[in-house]
Amino acid sequence: MDIFINEASAIDEGSFAAPRRKVHRMELRHFAAFTAVAQELHFGRAAETLHIAQPALSQMIRSLEKDMGVQLFERTTRRVRLTSSGEALLEPAQAIQAQVDGARRIARAAQEGVVGRVKIGFGGTSGYSILSRLSREVAHRQPGISLELHPQTYSGEAALAIRDGRMDLAVVSPPSPAGIDVHAIRQERVMVALPTDHELADKEIVSMTDLVDQPFISYAPSHGSQVREVMMRLADEAGFLPHIMQEAPDPYSLLALVGAQVGIAIVVESSDHIHIDGVTYVRLAEGGDAFTLALGWRRNNPSEALARVIEVVREILPEA
C-alpha cells in the first residue's frame, strides 16, 4: 500500500502554465522501518527484527526522511536517537501499524468465514468483570467478530431480550425462559455496602436483622436485578420490608449514593474491587450463595459468530 504526497512545484513569475506536481511514494513498509528503528535506536537490531539487510533499512529511512522533508534520527558512530520530528512521528506511525495489523487479522478472519456482530447485555459489577475479560479474549482470538455491549441490562430484562431476539448473549441468573441455554460461571454471594462512618461499618459481619430500620438504596424493580430480588427475599425472611430511599441505574451510581450517606445497599461480593470514598463493605451473615451467575443465549440462534463467542466463553470461564 502506498501513500501519495503531492507538492506543487514553484512557478516562474509571469508564467500562466498550470503548476506541475511532484509525486512522492511513501510506503507502509517505511513506517514499519521507522517504528523498528525508533524502538531499538539501533539500525542493526532493527534490521534483524524486520528480517532485512541493514543497508536496505537505512535506505528506507533515508527515503522516508526525503519524502517528509525532515530528519527523523540523529546518527553518530556511537548512537542513534530521535529528533523532535521523529518523536512527533512515532505515535502516528505506531497507530498506522496497529491499523494495518488489525486490517490483516480481520481480512484473514473473513477468509475463514468468521465475521459478524454479537449483541451482549449485562448489568451489575459481576457483568462488567465478565465482559471485560470476554471482550479482550474475543478481540484476540476472533478479530472478525465485534461485540456490541449493552450495559445496565439486568438479569430478568436480559433473559427476555435473549428470548425475543433483541440480544444474542447476556449475563443472566437461572432459571431462564424455555429455549435459553446457560453456562453457569459461579455462585454469587452478597454483602452490605455502608457509609464509612456508619455505626455498623466497623463490624466483621452483620445480619439482616441489624438492618431493619436502615434506609436502603437499590436498583429499580423494572430492571429485573437479581441483587434486588435477593435483598427483598432476605429482608422478608428477617421479617421486614426494606425502606428504599432511592433507586440507582448502575452499581457505580448506587455506591456513590452510599458514599454520600443516602443509605446502605446490598451488593454482590465482587463489588469490593470498586473503591469509592466513604464506602465500607461488611460481610452479610445470610449472604452465602445468593444466586447463580451465568451467560445465556437462545438455543436456536443460527449465528456462527455467536457460536464462536460461546466457544471462547467455555474455554476461559469454566462452568461452575
N, C-alpha and C positions, 0 to 999 in steps of 0.2 A: 504494500500500500504506500502511495506517495502523497506527500503534502506539497502543493504547489504555491509558491510565493511570487507574486507579480510586482515588479518595481518599474515605475515609469522612468525612462531614460531622460537625460537632460535634453532640452530643445534649444537650438540656436536662436538667438534673438532675431526676430523678424521672420522666423520660419512658420509656414502655415501648414506644414505636414502634420499628420496625426502622430502622437508620441509612440515610439517603439517601446515594447515591453520586454524585459529580460526575465526569463522563467528559470527559477531555481528549483531543483528537485530535492526535497527533504524527505528522506525515507524513514519509516518507523524503526528500522534497524539502527539508524543513527541515534535515536533516543535510547534504545536499549544499550548501545555502546556508551553513551554519555552517562546513563544511570550506573552502569557497572563500574566505570572509572571513578565516578563520584563516590560510590560506596567503598571501593577498595583504596582509592587515592594511590593507585599503583597500576601502571599500564600492563605490566607483565601478569600480575594476578588477575586483573580484569579480563585479559585476553584468554587466560586459562578458564575462567568462569564461563566465557562465551564460546569456548572451543574454537577460537580463531587465532591466526598468527598475530603477533604484536604489531608488525608493520601495517597490516590491514586495519587493525583497531585505531592506530594513530592516524591513518588516512581518513577514516570515518569521522574522527573527532575534528580534524582539520577542515573537512568538508562541511561539517555542521557549523563550525565557527565561521567559515566563509559565508555560508548561506545566511546566517543570522547577523553577521556583521559585528560580532563581539568576540572577545576572548573569554573562553569558559574556564580554562585552567591556567595556573601559573606553574611552569615546569622548570625545574632545575635538575642538576645531576643527582641531587640528594633526595628531592621530594616533589610531590605533586599536590597542589591544593586548589580549591575552587576560588575563582574570582567572585566579585559581588554579582556579576551577571550569571555565573554558574550557579551560585546559591539561589538566585531568583528562579532559575530554570528548573532546579531539582524537583520541587514539588509538582509542577505541571507535568514534567517528564514521567515521574512515577505514576501520576494519575493516568496518563496515556497508556503506560504499560499495563496498569491494572485493568483498564477498559478493554485493551486488546486481549489480555489473558481471559477475561470474563467472556468476551465475544467468542473466543475459541472454544471454551468449555460449553457454552450454550449451543454453538453450531454442532459440536460433537454429540451433545445430548439429543439434539433434533434429529441427527442422522440415525441415532438409535431408537428414535420414536418416543423418547421420554421428555415430553414438554407438556405444559399445562399449568393451571392455577387451582389451588386448593383453598377454599374459604374455611377459616377456623375461628370458632367462637370460644371465648374464655373469660373468666372473671375471678376476682379474688387474688390474693398473693400466691396461692398454690398454682393457679393458672399462669401467672406471669413467670414463675420459676420454670414450669414445664415448657412453655412456649419459647422461652429464651434459649433453652438448650436445643429444642427441636428445630428451631429456625436456623441455628448455626450448623447443625448436622445436615439438614436438607440442603442448605446452600453449598456445603462442601461435597456431599455425595450425589446430589441430583440438581445440578445448577440450572437445568432446563425447566425446573418446577418453581413457580413463585407461590409464596404463601400470602394470602390476603387475610390479615389478622383483624378480628373484631373483638376488642376488649369490652369489658362491662356486659358480657353475655353470660349470665349466671346459669347454674345447673339446670333448673327447671325450664327456663326460657330456651337454653341451648338444646335440650333434648327435643323440644317441639320444633326448633329451627332445622334440626337434622331430619326429623320425620317429614317435614314439609318441603325439604329440598332447598331451604334457604342457606344452610351451612353444609359443608362436606364432612367436617370433623369438629368436635367440640369437647371441652372438659365438662364431664357430667358426673353425677353420683347415682349409681344404680339403686333401685331398679329403674329401667328406662322403658319407654314405649315399645310395643311389639315391632319387630323388624329392625331394631337397632342393635348392632353388635358392640361390645365394650371390651376394652383392655384395661383391667384394673391395675393401678400403679401403686397405691399404698393406702393404708388406713390413716385417716386424719384425726388427730386429737385437737381439742380446743382448749384455750386458756383465757385469762382475763387481762385486758389492757386497762390500766388505771392511770390517772394523773399521778405524777411522781410524788406529790405531797399528800396523796390520799392516805387516810388512816389505815388502809389495808395494804398499802404498797410495800411495806417492809416485811410482810409475811411470806413464808416459803410456799404456802398452799392455802387456798380459801375454798369454801364450799358455796354452792348456790344459795343456801340459807343465809349466808353472810351478806348476800346482795339484795335481799328482799326490798329494802327501801331506797335502793340506789337508782339514779336516773341513767337510762341506757341510751346508747347510740347504736343504730342498726341499719342494715340495708332495707330498701323498700320491699314490701311483700310481693310486688309485681315482678321483681327480678327472678323469683324462684330460687333465692340463695339458700344453699344447704346450711350455711352457718346460722342464718336467721332461724331456720326450722329447728336446728339443734338447740339454739338459745331458748326458743319458745317451749320446746319439749322438756328441757332440763328445768326451766322455771316452773312449768306445770307440775312436774314430779316433785318439786320442792314446795309446791302449794301456793304459788303466787303468779300474777300476771305482770310481766315487766312493764315499767313505766318508761316508754320510749320518748325521749326528749326531742330527738332529731334523727332524720334518716340521711344516709350518705350514699353517693353513687358509686364509690370505689373504695378500696382499702386505705389508700393514702389520705383521702378526704376524711374517712372515718377516724383514722388515728390522729389526724391533725385536730379534729374536734375533741378527742380525748385529751390531747396535749393542751388544748385551750380550756380544759376543765368544764366542758359542757356536760360530760357524763362518762360512763365507763362502757366497755364493749367486750363482747365475746368474739374472739378471733381464733383462727387456726394457728397451731404452733409454728408453722413455717413463717408466720409474720414476724418472728423475733429477730430476723435479719434486717428489718426495717427500723432504722434508728431515727426517731423523731423526738425533738426536745420536749421534755415534760411528760414522756410516756414510759411507764414501767409495766413489764409483763410478769404475771404471777400465775403459777400452776392452779388449775381448777380440779378439785377432787373428783368431780363427776365427768371430767373431760376426756377420758380414755376411749380411743377407737370410736369417735362420734359418728363418722361416716366414711364410706369408701370413695376415694378419688379415682376417676377413670377417664379414658378418652373413648368417645363413642362415634360411630358412623352408621349410615344406613346400609343395610346388608346388600341391597340390590343396586347400589350406586355403581355405574359402569366405568367410572373414571379410572384410567390407567395411572394418572398422576396420583390420585388418592391411594391406589394400591401400593405404589412405590413409597409414599409417605408412611403408610401403615407398616411397611417392611422396616423402615427406619425406626419407627416407634417401638416395634417388637424387639429390635436389636439393642437400642440404647436405654429403654425403660423396661426392665424385666417385669413380668406380670407378678403382682402381689399374690 
